[in-house]
């Protein structure tokens, strides 16, 4: 549990993120990732990775290993095919909650196979998604996989608890993660034609990411697509959409190292 007592709000703009660009991938990193390392930007709370990726059709991440990480993937448009060494396979698309618990070790691949899975053979499109990693409660857990469609819940416009290990959300969590101090909430906000706002939870650590659109955050001002806000000992602010928008909010009650 955090011992920090001073509220702090830090805005990180989309254009300041580290970037990886190759022929088939456009990836933007909110925290240090891969060859991009900044000792002052390694995590917030228990969140180590918040990557926004665009992958071209027929391309993707070949089979590679992970361990001791809770990995949540949230697709904004297109579709992503997951396959892993435990025999799990699935197509991840907007409105589907998905997590992989790497635990003691797992191999998986993620591909944009829209040209294979589409009902329209000529239909190919990039897949746009956000992948987030949080630290599990302990190392060496049994690897696992879970997915669930929650499109109907998101249509209500409020904060929907997508993934959580926090006991307080046990009865309304779409998928579970092995991190008893963390929860991911998602809101799709309608914008000014149908005024839509949510109020952030209060927690020792919050991370808000604007996945789509444009919002106003109370006490902060306008936030645009790709912007993020890191909060310490804060919360309760209203977030209002200016245009149709989607926000991802991590609520965390501990940080890396347990401090």
Order of alpha helices (4+ residues) and beta strands (2+ residues): beta-beta-beta-beta-beta-beta-beta-beta-beta-beta-alpha-beta-beta-alpha-beta-beta-beta-beta-beta-beta-beta-beta-beta-beta
